[in-house]
Amino acid sequence: MNKLYKYIPKKIRNKWILAPLVLFVWLLFFEDINIISLISTKSKISQLEKEWSYKEEKIKESKEKKALIIKDVEKYARETYWMKKPNEEIFIFSEK
């Protein structure tokens, strides 16, 4: 133990430096609310916020689509599902 004590720098052997260092290490790893769990929680929150905004956007698009369907069902069916009346031809133009 004395040989190991010799390799520790004198500034760290001081009790006024050692006590905050031990406290920092304790808070870093062993406390219930430690730094590692805070970082993982923060990343999980940011991921959930991204999902939330994505789902809000999808809900907005769905409401717009619903309003379009309610407004003109025939137009929506013709444009989306290429439905046609008897004796009618459909021409599809690709947008490029």
C-alpha positions in Angstrom: 0.0 0.0 0.0 2.9 2.3 0.8 4.4 1.7 -2.7 1.1 2.6 -4.3 0.8 5.7 -2.1 4.2 6.9 -3.5 2.9 7.0 -7.1 -0.1 9.3 -6.3 0.8 12.9 -6.9 1.2 15.1 -3.8 -1.6 17.5 -4.9 -4.1 14.6 -5.0 -3.0 13.2 -1.6 -4.2 16.4 0.0 -7.5 15.8 1.9 -9.0 19.0 0.5 -8.5 17.8 -3.0 -9.3 14.2 -2.3 -12.7 14.8 -0.7 -14.3 16.7 -3.7 -12.7 14.2 -6.1 -14.2 11.2 -4.2 -17.6 13.1 -4.1 -17.4 13.7 -7.9 -16.7 10.1 -8.6 -19.5 9.0 -6.3 -22.0 11.3 -8.1 -20.7 10.3 -11.5 -21.3 6.5 -11.1 -22.9 5.4 -7.8 -25.8 7.8 -7.0 -29.4 7.0 -8.1 -29.5 10.1 -10.3 -26.0 9.9 -11.8 -24.5 11.5 -14.9 -24.8 8.4 -17.0 -28.5 8.0 -16.4 -29.1 11.7 -17.0 -27.4 11.5 -20.4 -29.3 8.4 -21.4 -32.6 10.0 -20.2 -31.8 13.1 -22.2 -31.2 11.1 -25.4 -34.4 9.2 -24.9 -36.3 12.4 -24.4 -34.9 13.9 -27.7 -35.8 10.7 -29.5 -39.4 10.8 -28.2 -39.7 14.4 -29.2 -38.7 13.6 -32.7 -41.3 10.8 -32.8 -43.9 13.2 -31.4 -43.3 15.8 -34.1 -43.4 13.0 -36.8 -46.7 11.7 -35.5 -48.2 15.3 -35.3 -47.2 15.8 -38.9 -48.8 12.5 -39.9 -52.0 13.5 -38.0 -52.1 16.8 -39.8 -51.7 15.1 -43.2 -54.5 12.6 -42.3 -56.8 15.4 -41.3 -56.2 17.2 -44.6 -56.8 14.0 -46.5 -60.0 13.4 -44.6 -61.2 16.9 -45.4 -60.4 16.3 -49.1 -62.3 13.0 -49.0 -65.3 14.5 -47.3 -65.3 17.5 -49.7 -65.3 15.5 -53.0 -65.4 11.7 -52.7 -65.6 11.1 -56.5 -62.5 13.3 -57.3 -60.5 11.6 -54.5 -61.4 8.1 -55.8 -60.6 8.9 -59.4 -57.2 10.5 -58.6 -56.1 8.1 -56.0 -57.5 4.7 -57.0 -57.9 5.5 -60.8 -61.5 4.6 -60.7 -63.5 5.3 -63.9 -67.0 5.2 -65.2 -68.0 2.7 -67.8 -67.0 3.6 -71.4 -64.3 6.0 -70.1 -60.5 5.9 -70.5 -57.9 7.0 -68.0 -54.6 8.6 -68.9 -51.9 8.6 -66.3 -49.1 11.2 -66.6 -46.0 10.6 -64.5 -44.4 13.6 -62.9 -40.6 13.7 -63.5 
